[in-house]
């Protein structure tokens, strides 16, 4: 089992920035990928960004150039820097963990990001 603890989120004005973090713990004994999904009211959950244990991140088109994902392998922690935030970025952001070559997803409880003036 893998447990995920998220931090960050909150209320920010348009054009502002936030940083989300997610620490994984538990039986982590092989390579994995971590990422962030988000779900806005009335919409389906969508991928925001994902990064493998060793490699570069990939991003949804809607956040390219504004969000940056990074991973601290020693701490099994993933960070998401959100810059130039827009009202349409408002959503609950969920941390995701998946071992490589597995189809089992682990999820955090979610953290709310609200972009509003």
PyMOL commands that set and color helices and strands:
alter all, ss='L'
color gray80, all
select helices_A, chain A and resi 73-75+87-89
alter helices_A, ss='H'
color red, helices_A
select strands_A, chain A and resi 2-7+10-12+18-26+32-39+46-52+57-59+67-72+77-82+91-99+106-107+111-115
alter strands_A, ss='S'
color yellow, strands_A
deselect
rebuild
show_as cartoon
